[in-house]
């Protein structure tokens, strides 16, 4: 578990159960305990995030944050807690058939009751991660396609350079 507390902000990160490690990078809790909305910058990190947020006055909202291609601004609302599931590219593909280009928008509002998460589930990161993990273990296949798993491991371990090299080689070979 990684905990970082700054004056009025809180950040907690936990790693998933080993059975989800190929699909989920981490679970996060980010909280703005101030009475002001704060603008933050989100940098590309090679993940697809599903975020659940709520305040005492507002209903639960679930959003999918697409694979970021560039840094962008986000308004972190006052007195808000954000609970996030940070999916690997493999996890995103198995979850939604996602291939990185399917979604035109950076943020997609998910339907109410997504994964059966309610406001009551957003009290602690541990209980949130436990409930989401149970749901994901139902959704994800028991056995992964080993070729996909190896491809994504190569992409992450090389910082994306292996994919560029592989695509370049494939293009040269197809041109004869």
Buried (B, 14 or more C-beta within 10 A) or exposed (E): EEEEEEEEBBBBBBBBBEEBEBBBBBBBBBBBBBEEEBEEEBEEEBBBBBBBBBBEEEEBBBBBBBBBEEEBEBEBBBBBBBBBBBBBBBBBBBBBEBEEEEBEEBEBEBEEEBBEBEEEBBEEBEEBBBBBBEBBEEEBEEEBEEEBBEBBBBBBEEEEEBBEEBEEEEEEEEEE
